[in-house]
Every structure is written in structure tokens, then in C-alpha cells.
């Protein structure tokens, strides 16, 4: 019997990806159905539904689900859920099918049929309300707000049958692990307590410090890297993966860390996204999630530790995965190593704040990077990547908010 945490809201994982004869039959049937081309974000959500990452959901949310999640982070059936998982289309496409009918959901890249949905409801939402509740802003400059405001005007609800991995298994190979696979790997290592480390960046010295703090209190760490779409200027998944692998190989004890990736796009929803990360990490088998400074944030939209506070605002039984809250981390020249506000007594003048934004800025502009900032093996891989970029392909990186401290 497994000693890992149970999946969210269920005793076992509930993957929706069909297999064998059922898969072949549904693929054939899907060819004759009306079609919706999904967005990149919706594709990631579909793949997560397929692999059980969004257990116990059986498809895209209804209007009542959407309202409950926006306003109180709870679906009408009582299930805790922090961010709406919805499918949208335009009015013209929505007019081509009726409730009670099946529709094929098509990959935006290449046209593969990813899934079918039995439509139970078509509805419109107040997009600004969703943004205000989920992102705490309606500013169109916020990438998550822009994503919602640009989506179709009609939401489509219903259970789905997933027919494809969306190319993620083929593209990422062993790095791409389903919740069933991470759970099996944890059990093979004899782990019971596992801390998830969320990253959309290569790991610098601060990230290394956070992971090693977690290893001191848990059996192991899952370095869980986002494989979906990012904002312009972020470092691609393949480069990030090689840099992380170099760090883990050289500077971590064996059998303390597993590196893997998951198929979602970033929403940049700050505190609410931190809760979503903890929720699906519970499905992946993680008992804890590392929550550092400005988790899943962007710009100045969230306070540096809003993602800490939100875990104290939800019901205690909402999630089994618990936060490991880490304060400001930095290199302290007087301490002679990485430290945090909880451990270091020295002044700001003695500290070098280590952030992914600063690292990307220095690398993009060809500036030297202090040795206290990142391991040399990591920097070598990142400099090689930036060296391949044409000047016109480089995105200006601006320091603002917490990263400018």
C-alpha cells in the first residue's frame, strides 16, 4: 500500500486518456464531429486531464463551477479548486453544435484531434470578473489577464475523452512523467515525503538553496519544470532542462532529487497559481511544495509573499500538500554563503539578491555574472544558448518590483 499522499479529492488517480481499442474507436468517431481548435493553455489543461494531473475533474467546468471557483475557490460539489479550468470558442463555432452533442478538440499546432467533449452547457462569462478574482487585476498588460480577455466569448462545458499526449511524451522523452510515473519513482526510491520545486527558469544558487533546505526535511525533491508556453524572454524548456541536469549531477547527493516536467502554460496568477501548483503536485505524489518569493508572479502585481499568505487563508483540509515557506534568500558575503532573512543578521549592503530575472538580464546583455549567483556549469550552458540568439530575437529584460531589490 502506498505511503504517498492520496490524489486530490480521490483515493486513486483519474486519468482520462483512452487506451487500446477504446482509443482507436474514439479517434475514428472523432473525425466526423464538429471541431473546436483549442488554445495553447487549453491544450495543456487537456493533457493534464488526460494524465490524471487534474484528478478528480472529468472535463471542462460549467458556469456554476466557474462561478464557485472564481468567487470562493470551491466547486458546487464542495471540491476545492483555485483557478477555473475552462474551454472557450467564438460564437460562430459555438453555433455549429448543440448541448448533448460531441465535439472534437483540435491541437492549435498541427490540427491533431486531442480529445472529444460531450457538451453539457454553453455559457458566457464576465471575463473582467474572472481576472479580478484570479489575477487580482484587470490590467491587460498582465499576461494572464490578456490570455483570458482574448479567449472566445462562449465557454463550453462537459466531460472529455483524451486521445493524445499532445506531443509532450515524444518531445521530452524520459523528462516528461505522468503522476502515475512520478509516484512509482518516489516509491522505488523509498520516499514517503516529497517536496515539489516549481520552476520555469534554470536553477541558480537561490533555487539550489531552496531545494537543499527541502531535502533536509523531506525524503526527496521533485524539480518540476514547466514545459508549456512562457512569456517572451524566458528560457526554453530544453535549455533549462540541460542546465538543471548539470546542477543536479554536480551539486546534489544521488537519489535525493528527480527532475521532471509537466505540460501546462504559465498563467502568472501568483497566489492562486501557487495553490493550483500544490493541488496538482498532490496528484503527482508530493507531500510538500516549496513556496519562495513571488511564486508564479509577474511584475509588481503581487507582494513577494502573497503566495505564502494564501495557504493560511484556505480551509486546512483543502489540500494535503503543504507549503514549505522560504523567506528572502540571497548570497551573504559576510556569512560566506546562501542565507535567508530568517538566518542572516547582516545588512543589505552585505547581500546579493539572487533572482532569475537578474540572471536573464545579465546573460541577455552579455554582462558578467557574479560567481555567487550561479554555478559555472549552469552558466556555460546558458551563455551558449544566448550566444545563438540574434540581437533582434533578444527580449529586453527589465528589473522591477521584487527582482530589483
N, C-alpha and C positions, 0 to 999 in steps of 0.2 A: 504494500500500500504506500502511495506517495506521501512524503512528508512536506512537500511543497504546498504553498497556498493554493486554495481552490480557485478556479476561474471566477470572474466577476458574475455574480448573480446566478451561478450554476454549479453543479457538482462536477461536471465534465465540460471540456471544450465543445463548442458547437460550430464546427467549420461548415460552410455552405457550398464548398467546391464539390461538384459532382465527379464521379469516377466511373470507369468501366463502361458497361452497356448504357447506363443511365446518362452518362456524359455524351456518348455518341448519339443517342436518340434525341437528347435535348438540343444538341448542336444542329442536327438535321432539321428539327422542327423550327428552330430559331431563324433559319434562313428565309422563311416565308412571313415573318412577323414584321409589323411596323417597327421603326427604329428611332432611337434617341442616341445621338452622339454625346457621350459624357465629357465632362471637363477633366483636366488632369487631377484636380482634387477629388472628384467623384470616382475616378478610376482607382486612386489609392484607397479610398474608402471601400470600394467594391472588393478589391484584393484582400483587404483586412477582413471583410465579412467572409470571404472565401476560405481563408486560412484559420478562422476562429479567433482572430485578433480582437474582434469586436463582440465576442461572446458576451451576453446571450442574444444580441439583436438578430432578427431574421430577415432584415431588409431595411429599406429607407423609411424614415419617420413620417407619421401622419401629422396633420395640423395640430391635433391635441398633444402629440408627443413634442412637436416643435415648440408649442407654447409653454408646456411644462418645463422643458429643458432650458429655454431662454429665461423664464421668469423665476424658476426655483431649482434648476438642475435636477429635476426629477420627472420621470415619465408618469402618465396617469396610472400605470400598474404598480407604481412605487419604486421602480428601478432608478437608482442614482445614475445620472449621465450629465456631464458638464457642457457639452457642445453639440448642437444639432448635427445629425448625420442625415443629410437630405439630398435629393436628386431634383434637378430643375431642367426645364426646357422652355422654349419660346411658345407663344400662343398658337402659332401656325402649326407647329409639330404636335402640340397637345391636342389640337382639334382632329388629328388623324386617328385617334384611338379613344376608346371609352373605358370607363371603370368596369372591372370584371374581366377585361381582356389582358392578354400577354403582349409584352413589348420587348424587343431585343435592345440591349445596351451595348453600344459600339465604342471601341477604343478611338480616342481622338488622333492617335498616331498609327495610321495604317489600316484602320477600318475593321479590325478583328472583332467578332462578337464576343464580348467579355462575359455577358450574363443575360438572363431573362428576368423580367419582373412581372408579377401579376398585379395589375393596377387596382388598388383598393380605393384610391382617392386622388383627385386633382384639386389643388388649392393654391391660393395666393397668400403671400406673407407681407408683413411690414418689414422690409429689409433694414431700414434705419433702426427699428426696434431691436432686431437681432444683433446688429452691430453695437448698439449702445449697451446691450446686456452682456454680450460675449466678449467684445473687444474694449468695452468701456470708452468708446469714442465712435463718432460718425465721420471722422476726418478721412476724406478719400485718399489722402497720402499714406494712410496706414495700409500695408499690403493686404491684410486680411479683410479690412473694410472694402477695399477695391474689389477683391475677389467676390464678396457677397453682392455688392451693388451691381457688378457686371454679369451676374448669373441670370438665367432665364427668369421670366416673370411667373411661371407656373411650376409649382412643386408637384412631384409625382411620388406617391407613397405605395408601398407594397412589399411583400416578401420576394426575395430573389433566389435564383439558382445560378451559381457562379460556374462559368465554363472554362476559365483560363486564369493563369497566373500573371497575365499581362506582360510577359516578357521578363519579369524580375528574376525568376529562377535561372533562365538561360543567360541573362546578362551578368549576374553576380555570383553564380555558382554556389560554392560552399558558404560564402558570406551570408547569403540570404537564407534565413532559418525561420520556419514556422513556429508558432507557440508549442506545438507538439514536439518539434525538434529541439528547441531550447530546453524544454522540460526534461527530455530524455538526456540531453548533455549534462544538465545540472545533476540529475540522479546518477549518471555514470561517474561523475566526479565526487559523489557522496555529499553534495551540497544540500542543505536544508534552508539556509537563509542566503538570499542573493540580492545584491543591490544593483539596480539599473543605473547606468550613467548615460544620460541623454546627450547626444552631440550632433550638431550639424557642421562642426568645424574640426580640423585636425586638433589633436590634443597637445596643448602647451603645458608649461610647468604647473600652472594652477590646476588644470584638469588632472594631471598626474597626481598632484597632491590630494585632490578630492577622492580619486579612485583608491589611493592607498589608505586614506582615512577609513573608507568604507571596508576595505579588506581587513582592517584591524578589528572590525566589529561584526562582519558577516563572513560566511564561508567563502564567498566569491563575488565577483563583479561581472555583470554583463555590460560591456561597452556597446551601446545600441545606437547605431548610426542611421540617420535619416537618409533614405535612398530616393525619395521623391524630389519634386521641384523645390528650389530655393529662390531667394531674391537675387537679382543681378549683383555680381561681385563676390558671392560666396564661392567656396572652393568645391569643385565637383567631387562626387562620391568616390570615384576610383582613385583620385589623388589623395583624398582624405584617408581612404582605407589603407593605402600603402604607407602613409605617414604614421598612422596609428599602429599598424603592424610592426614597423621599425621600433617604435617606442616600447610596445609590449614585449618584443623579443629581447631588447637590450636592458630594460629597466624594471621589469616585473618578475617576481618569482613564478616558476612554472605552476600551472594548474590553479592559478588564482583569478584569471581573467579569461572570458570568452568574448570575442568580437563578433558581432552580428549586425544585420541591417534590417530595416522594416520599410514598407512601401509607401508611406504617406508623404504628402506635401506638407511643408510648414504652413501653419495658419497664423503664427505670430500673435497668438491670443494670450500670451503672458500667463497670469494666474489660472485661468480656465484651462489653458492648454497643458499646464503642469498637472492638473487633475486628470485630464484625458490621458496624458502620458502614464501616470500612475495606474489608471484603470486598465489600459491595455497591457502594461507591464505585469499586472497581476495575472492576466491571461497567459503571458509568456512564462510565468512561474516565479516572478520576483517578489520577495517579501518586503523590499525597501526600494525607494527611489532617491537618488542624490538630488537635492534641490539647492543649487547655489545662487549666485547673484543673477537677477534678471532672467530667470528661467523662461525660455520661449518668448522673450520680449523683443522689442524693436524700438529704436529711437528713444524718446522720452515719455512714452505712453504709460509706462508702469514704474512704480517705485522699485528700487533694487531688490526688496524682499517682500513684495506683494505676493509672490508665489509661495513664500513661507506662510504668510498670514492666512491665506485662503484655506489651507489644510486645517486650521483651527476653527474655521467658520462652518465647516460641513459636519453632518452627524458623524459620531465616532464609528458607527457601523457602516458608513457609506462605502468605504474601501478597506480591503485587507492589507494592501500595500501601503506601508507607512513611509513618511518622508524622513530622510536624513538631511537636516537643515544645516548648511555650512555658511558661515559668515563671510565677510570680505576676505579674500585671500590675495597674497602678494609675496614678493621676494623682499625680505628684510635684510639689508646689508649689515646691520648690527647683530641680528640673530645668526646671520650666515646661512639662511635657507628660507624655504617657504614657510609662511605663517599665516595666521588669521587675526582678526580683531579680538578674538577670544583668547589668543595665546601670546600675542606680541604687545609689549608695553611701549614700543618706541614711536617716535613722531613720524608724520607723513613724509618728512624730508629723508628719512632713512628707508623708505619703502618704494618699490617698483610694482605698480599695479599691473598684473598680467591679464590681458584680455585678447580675445580673438580678433576684435575689431582693430586694435592697435597692430597686431601681428600682420593682418591683411594689408593694412595701410603701408607699413614699412616695406613689406615684400613687394607690393604693387608699385611702389615708388623707387624701389631699388636701394632703400636705405639700410644701413647696418642694423642688425637685431642683437640686443644685449644677450650675452651667453646665459644670463639668469632667466631669460624669457622662454627659451625653447631648447630642447636637446639638439645637438648638431646633426644627428641622423635625420631628424624630422625636418630641420631647416634645409638640408641638402635636397630632399625630395620636393619641398615647396618652392625653393629657388629654381629648381629645374622646371617646374610647372610654369611659374611666372615668366621664365625665360623664353617659353614657347609662345607667349601671348603677344600679338601685335599691339602696338600702342593704342590703336583705335578700338581694340577689344577690351581694354582695361577700363574698369568701372572705378570712378573716383570714390575713395573710402573716406568718409568724414567722421571725425571723432566728436561725439556729442553725448550728453547725459552721463550715464554711469561709466561708459568706456573712456570718457575724457578726464575722469577724476585723477 
